[in-house]
Amino acid sequence: MKEIYGNTLGLKASEQSRLRNTYRRRVSPHEIVSPELARHLTELSSETNRQVGVLLNRKGEIEYVVVGNAHKLELPDIGRARAGQVRLRGLRLVHTHLKSEPLTKDDLTDLALLRLDMVAAVGVGETGLPGVLHYAHLVPENGTGDFWSVSTLPSVHDGQPDVLDTLEALEQELNRKAAARTVSGRDKAILVAVCLDGNRANAEASLAELKELARTAGVEVLDSVLQMRREADPRYLIGRGKLEDLNLRSMQAMADVLIFDKDLTPSQGRHISEATSLKVIDRTQLILDIFAQRAQSAEGKLQVELAQLKYRLPRLVQSDTSLSRLAGGIGGRGPGETKLEIDRRRARDRINHLEKRIDSLSREREVRRAQRNRRDLPVISIVGYTNAGKSTLLNAITGSEVLAENKLFATLDPTSRRLRFPQEREVIITDTVGFIRDLPKDLVAAFRATLEELYDADLLLHVVDASDPARDEQVQAVEGILESLELMQKPRMMVWNKADQLSPEEVESLLRTRGGVAISAIQREGLATLLAKADTTLFAEGASQNLGVVITEDASYSLAETTGDASEDLGQADEESSRSLGAA
């Protein structure tokens, strides 16, 4: 016997029998609802004072009969549709509205989230006869931002549109849009940012940086959303209404991933994923994914794996005990050690193993540093925000060919080079750390061994993208990380890169107020001034007290003089990989 779904409590036996008999009815595949079925539903609805509905397949057969209350209908569990799915469900919902009201928000949300072919509402007249017919179907992505098309007919007896033709045309258009989306073969994401402190400008800058991170990770960004809130929602981070709107956007745009600018708690990530049926990642996970792609050396891969394991350990979940290991004997009855506990134990064992490996590599690096220190060569470390031009600067002054791209964390495993100054002075220059705001703590902890290199530096060149509107925030982020590493006492020189993109007045004002050196690494401008100032800082007595003074070109050395032997390596043993958190 066919089942009646929904609110069946209080129904008479005769009413339940008539509801079950609904399964015997058929509708033409080309019409939304037949007048006969519409009258049957409205009479039942008028008699029970409840909404009554059916889910019809494309053959016109009834697969579900559902009863609600006077205001809404709770559909049975037919499974959520994936956002990236192209095909429609193959089911259309036809139900009654006791007051002949238009389609509600719940009706339209069910249409989108369940990817139904169509949703229709038949108004119940005063005598129980069918009246007005409201219906809606999904529409492909469009410039207006509409998710569906809603229409109304005065009566079910009026000319209804051909359902099969409408659905065939709709699915062809959805397939065409999907084919255009899948040409790249990349994940398709919607970015989500939440501003809790009221500073919209900072939130927009952070969202723009998240977009660059997504581009670096090889993700296609379809859309971005910024919500202003006084406090974060403990369950979804964003509001429930905004989440529903985001769900509809992802359905229409056929997105695969939601990327949040804020770090999500394990429960928030789980609840958002359950509500949207999408892959959900946060800023930390995206950065870890980029590092996993960029790591080339064995040590770099170990450090990234360690950071990922520490991040994922509290997020391991198991929904049931079907994979539990049964244990017998006294004290061992019950589910025993669950699959979740086994996974967590293995993750902790792997973390311990990786930490020991990294400690061993750290001791090996200490030996190499001791050998280098015996040569009594000064060390210059290039630090700064990611994509500020650190690798480009290293290439420009040493004649190297280190990978340099206009991407965040384009290079993760940098190298060291020997740089020869005039008067036969030599230094070691290292392309070290590429930082970013809100750098994952697990990543900093995993790379602690390579960060030790900075403690041996005699001079830090802090490279800043002078053309970036958010340069002040980037300087603050880098200095915050240096302070947490207790490196602020090291001599530092501000290097304002990409100065060719500023006007001479802006460059002059910047140097006057902030000090340092203005250069263009890609145009090789200002490098002689930079090297002369570094030479003075390292070798002149008391020079470290004058780091803010800009040395004129007259006192500098020519680029040809300073880089004659710059491409000379520090010996193959000194070309250490995975030396830092990354370089731009």
Helices and strands as residue ranges (DSSP letters): E 4-6, H 13-21, G 22-24, H 35-48, E 52-57, E 62-67, E 91-97, H 105-113, E 118-124, E 130-138, E 148-153, H 163-181, E 188-195, H 200-216, E 220-228, H 240-253, E 257-260, H 266-276, E 279-282, H 283-294, H 298-312, G 313-315, H 339-374, E 379-385, H 390-398, E 416-421, E 425-435, H 441-446, H 448-451, G 452-456, E 459-465, H 471-484, E 492-497, G 499-501, H 504-514, E 517-518, H 527-539, G 543-546, G 553-555, H 559-562, G 572-574
